[in-house]
Amino acid sequence: MVILAPLLFAVTPSSADFNGIAMFPIGKSVYIESPATSEDVDATLKDVQAAYVGLHRAFSPDPSFQPIVFVCRTARCKVAFGATPQAAPASDLGFAAVALADETRDRAVVVTGPNASTARVLTHELVHARMKTWASYDALPVWFNEGLATAIADEPSCANFEPSSEIDVTALVTKSEWQTHLETTGQPLRAYCQARYATEAWSSFANMRELGAKARAFAVAAPQSRTTTSHRSVRLEKSPRLSNGSQSSKQ
């Protein structure tokens, strides 16, 4: 393995320790797990750029939006940032850096990489981070949060899943309900894709930018209470039910 030479990082701070993991800065608010090769760095920077291109299809660029991106190469790194040991080995894992301090974790995301899915997974996580600037994750139904991020990032891919009425994904309102469904059914991809189709049906968008605008307005107007009652009222007032004849507005 070719280890990165210090001169590659002459314009950035030295490596930092995050929960026992050495992370090297490779750009503004972008860190990669050390050690990393020069090829890893080049691929990661391209993935980050591609991820923002995906995000900006739906949301206008905003200089004040500067999330921290941590790119983990090992399961140990992902566990340090809050992933479960069971989920950490996955090569397509992305999540909010829940193990960090409160003031940091809402604007910090973790992805696995660099690999073929890193850019799309990062777009998915950046959608969550962007939405959190208008409403906390818990203030909106989880099916909507995940459906929106899946639609914008096209991650996970829903090419093999059609809209279905087999499950009412809009009943998965809280984190607990969402996680329980994933664990009991063992079909996480189906849940993400049905959430995507439900979000697209809700928005009836003409293009990604319109979807982003509607999602932002929804978030700004949402009650910030974290009670189950507020979650239920958002679901009932805003979300149409899918039927067997429903069509997706997938672009």
C-alpha positions, 0 to 999 in steps of 0.5 A: 500500500502506498501511504499518502505523503504529507505534502498532499495535505499541505493546505489542510490541518494534520490528521485528527482523532475521532473516537479513536479513529485517525481521520485525514482531511483531504478537503474542506470538511472532508475526512478519510480514514487513515491510512489511505492511498493517493488513489483512495483520496482521488476517488473520494474527492470525485465521489464527494463532487458527484454527490453534491451534483446529485444533491443540487439536482433537488436543492439549490447550492447554499454556501452556508450548508457545510456538512462534515463528511467522514469516509470510512474504509473499515467497519471499525471506523463506522462503529466508532461513529455510531454504526452497529457492529452488525451493520458496519461491514456493509459496503453501502452503509451511510448514516449520520455521525450519531456518536459525535457531540450534539452540535456536530452530529446533525451536520456530519455524515459517514459513508463507506468508501471509496467504492462504486456506491459511495457517491450515491450513498453520500447524496442520500445522506446529504439530503438528510443533512440538508433537510435537518437545516429546516426540520429535525429528522424526528419532526418528519415521518421516517418514511418521508425522510427515507423516501425523499433521500432515496428518490433524490439519490436513486440510492438504494436503486429501485429498478427491481421494485414496483409500487405496491400496496402489500405494505402501507409504508406510510404507517412507518412514522417513527424510527422505532417503527421503521427499524422494527419493520426492516428487522422483522421483514428482512426486506430493507430495499423494498421498504426504501423503495416503497417509501420512495414511491409514496414520497413521489406520489405525495409530491406529484413533482415535475422535476427534482428541483420541484420535489426539493422545493416541496420537501423544503416547504413541508419541512419548514411547516412541520411541527417540531414536536417529537410526539407520536401524535404530531407524526401521525397528523403529518402522515394523515394530512399529507400522505396519499395511500398507494393503491394497486394502480398507483404510478410512480413519478420516477424520473 
